[in-house]
């Protein structure tokens, strides 16, 4: 696990390639049923977690509903598409 985190950190932000500030679940790996981590820069992390809270209110708390967990693969796909689009739009400005 430490080697995986080190590799993710060295690769830079998963979405924009910027300087990493934190880690998050690698959503592309999650869609395949694999649990991996990726690195995120501060701007991408802020947007990633903002969007996750919209899609899964109560994430990280006891308030999460069972139906949200069942829909997680679909939600993860939506978050992944959103982040790629968000970075693309941010870079074109």
VENZI-V907332 format. One line per field, one symbol per residue. psi: psi as a letter, one per 40 degrees, with the letter a starting at -180 (. if undefined). burial: 1 if it has 16 or more other C-alpha atoms within 10 Angstrom, else 0. Layout:
psi=???
burial=???
This chain:
psi=ddddddddddeahddeeihidiiihhdddddeehhiiiiiiddddddddddddddgheheieehidddddedddddddddddddddddddde.
burial=000000011011111101110010011001100001111110011011001100110010000000010001101100110010000000000
